[in-house]
Amino acid sequence: MSGGCSLSSSVVLAEEVSITILPQPLRSMAGKGRKESACPIWPETVDALQNYIAHRYPSATECPSVFLNANGKPITRFGIRYIIRKYAVKAGEACPSIKTKKVSPHTVRHTTAMHLLQAGNDLIVIKDWTGHADLNTTHGYVEIDMKMKRKALETCQPPKANASPKCRSKWLKPGILERLDDLSKGAGIM
């Protein structure tokens, strides 16, 4: 952890997950199936967690769980789902398209995996980040979005066709990327 501070005891995030802040900015957690994994976290996240724990009630010595509900008890997965849904409703006021979507902790997990993929991370890195044992599980999370499809199309050479100008498909004519752009904007994808 930055600043040489450490949190000596393991602290509980929810019913089935414990987090230990290690000397480096890492989180070690025992999750599903009590499988241990470690992920780096930003020093700012460590600082925020330490600040939260230092100022919350009840104190960390009274309750070693990191996140507590309104009653000062360890938050459950149901509490986390409630909070995410509450803020999704609030976000729907600023972005009406969210109102039509079901937002859950799984949505946050899937979105994180998508952002990691869009940032150019390898699927193996995403697999390890999400804690999946099997790459096929991670593959199920990852869908290519329109922006990624366009980027892939731009890296390819257009096909060579021997068709006469009268028989040319619309797909082979110039301007295909502009048409794809128009289609995605019209569908609200971009």
SEKOL-819093 format. One record per residue (C-alpha): residue in three letters; x, y, z. Coordinates in steps of 0.02 Angstrom, whole numbers, plus 50000, padded with zeros to 5 digits. Layout:
residues N
ALAXYZ/...
***
This chain:
residues 190
MET500005000050000/SER500625017549968/GLY501305026850119/GLY501845010750206/CYS500175008550294/SER499434991250304/LEU497814983450353/SER498334968150451/SER496674958950459/SER495664951750318/VAL494084961850291/VAL492434955950220/LEU491654964350067/ALA490044954350063/GLU489434937450124/GLU490634926850022/VAL492094938449981/SER493544944250089/ILE494814957450040/THR496554959750112/ILE497544975350072/LEU499334969450044/PRO500924980050064/GLN500894983449876/PRO499334991149800/LEU498504974149776/ARG496914966549836/SER496894948349883/MET495194940449892/ALA494384923849924/GLY492824923149819/LYS491734910149737/GLY492304892849790/ARG493534901149910/LYS494734903249764/GLU496124915549806/SER496594928949680/ALA497544945149682/CYS497254960649577/PRO498184977149574/ILE497224992349629/TRP497655010549612/PRO498515018649761/GLU497075031249758/THR495855016849786/VAL496885010749933/ASP496885028450005/ALA494995029849981/LEU494695013050066/GLN495835017650212/ASN494965034550230/TYR493245026350225/ILE493735013250355/ALA494535026250469/HIS492985037350471/ARG491525025550464/TYR490405019650604/PRO490535006750677/SER492435006550678/ALA493464993150592/THR493884985550762/GLU492024983650802/CYS491594976750631/PRO492994970350517/SER491904970550361/VAL492394984150238/PHE490684989350174/LEU489224991150290/ASN487374993850262/ALA486345008050339/ASN486184997950500/GLY488074995950522/LYS488014977550475/PRO489044969450336/ILE488254973150169/THR487554957950078/ARG487484954549892/PHE485664959949902/GLY486184976649975/ILE487454979149837/ARG486114975149707/TYR484934987649790/ILE486235001549785/ILE486664998349602/ARG484834998349553/LYS484515014249653/TYR485905023449562/ALA485365016249395/VAL483655024349421/LYS484515040749463/ALA485635039149308/GLY484075036049205/GLU483525053949240/ALA485075060449148/CYS485165046349019/PRO483425039848976/SER484075024548882/ILE484645017249049/LYS482815016349104/THR482505002348979/LYS483984991949039/LYS484114980049185/VAL485624986049284/SER486374974049411/PRO488064969349487/HIS488264957649338/THR488034972649222/VAL489474981449310/ARG490554965749292/HIS490124963949107/THR490414982549074/THR492114981749159/ALA492584966849050/MET492034976548894/HIS493044991948943/LEU494574981148972/LEU494324973248800/GLN494054990248716/ALA495654996548798/GLY496584982948703/ASN496814970448843/ASP497014952248797/LEU495584940248837/ILE496754930648955/VAL497034946649056/ILE495154949349065/LYS494914931149118/ASP496134933449261/TRP495404950549308/THR493644943349322/GLY494274927749411/HIS493584915449286/ALA494354898049291/ASP493934894749108/LEU494254906248959/ASN492594900648883/THR491674908749029/THR492554925248994/HIS492204923648808/GLY490344923348850/TYR490484940448931/VAL491344948648786/GLU490354955048639/ILE491134966048508/ASP490304982948498/MET490034993248339/LYS491595003948368/MET492674988348379/LYS491854981048222/ARG492234997148127/LYS494034997048186/ALA494234978948131/LEU493474983047960/GLU494664997747937/THR496174986247963/CYS495634974647821/GLN495874976647635/PRO494244977547538/PRO493884961847437/LYS494384961547253/ALA492884959147142/ASN492794956446955/ALA490984961746940/SER490514974846814/PRO489994991946882/LYS488154987846847/CYS488214972046954/ARG489234978847099/SER488464976047269/LYS488164991347377/TRP489414983847499/LEU490814985147372/LYS490495003247325/PRO491465017547408/GLY490725024947566/ILE490345008747660/LEU491105015447821/GLU490055031147808/ARG488485020447786/LEU488955009847936/ASP489215025848034/ASP487495032247983/LEU486685015548027/SER487485014948199/LYS487015033048238/GLY485225030248181/ALA485075014948292/GLY485765024248443/ILE487265012548453/MET488615025748455/
***
